[in-house]
């Protein structure tokens, strides 16, 4: 179980960095990365996501992106 959690946390960090580094405000934002990131977030304990600064920053940026996209449509 610890191995699985460590693996998920590692993937979560990699995806969070991808999200942060991808021009998240542009239309070129990779939705597959977002989906994978959110799937991993659901698998990892929510407390980890909130206590992890990289994941927290990525979540804030995702929420901003989504609210901008919703307003555009």
C-alpha positions in Angstrom: 0.0 0.0 0.0 2.8 2.4 0.8 4.4 1.7 -2.5 1.2 2.4 -4.3 0.7 5.7 -2.4 4.3 6.7 -3.2 3.8 5.9 -6.9 0.6 8.0 -7.0 2.2 10.9 -5.2 5.1 10.8 -7.6 2.8 10.8 -10.6 0.7 13.6 -9.1 3.8 15.8 -8.6 4.9 15.2 -12.2 1.4 16.0 -13.5 1.2 19.1 -11.3 4.5 20.4 -12.7 3.2 19.7 -16.2 0.0 21.7 -15.5 2.0 24.6 -14.0 4.5 24.7 -16.8 1.9 24.4 -19.7 0.6 27.9 -20.3 -2.5 27.1 -18.4 -4.3 30.2 -19.5 -4.0 29.5 -23.2 -6.3 27.4 -25.4 -3.4 25.0 -26.0 -3.9 23.7 -22.4 -3.6 19.9 -22.6 -7.0 18.5 -21.3 -5.6 15.0 -21.1 -3.0 16.1 -18.6 -5.8 17.7 -16.5 -7.9 14.5 -16.6 -5.0 12.4 -15.6 -4.1 14.8 -12.8 -7.7 14.8 -11.5 -7.9 11.0 -11.7 -4.7 10.8 -9.6 -6.0 13.3 -7.2 -9.1 11.2 -6.6 -6.9 8.2 -5.8 -4.6 10.0 -3.5 -5.9 11.2 -0.1 -7.3 14.7 -0.4 -5.2 15.8 2.6 -2.0 15.0 0.6 -3.2 17.2 -2.2 -4.0 20.1 0.0 -0.8 19.8 2.0 1.4 19.5 -1.1 2.3 23.0 -2.4 2.8 21.9 -6.0 -0.6 20.1 -6.2 -2.3 23.0 -4.4 -0.9 25.6 -6.9 -1.9 23.4 -9.8 -5.5 23.0 -8.5 -5.8 26.8 -8.1 -4.6 27.3 -11.7 -7.0 24.6 -12.9 -9.9 26.3 -11.2 -9.0 29.6 -12.8 -8.7 28.1 -16.2 -12.0 26.3 -15.9 -13.8 29.5 -14.7 -12.3 31.4 -17.7 -13.4 28.7 -20.1 -16.9 28.6 -18.7 -17.2 32.4 -19.1 -16.0 32.2 -22.7 -18.6 29.6 -23.6 
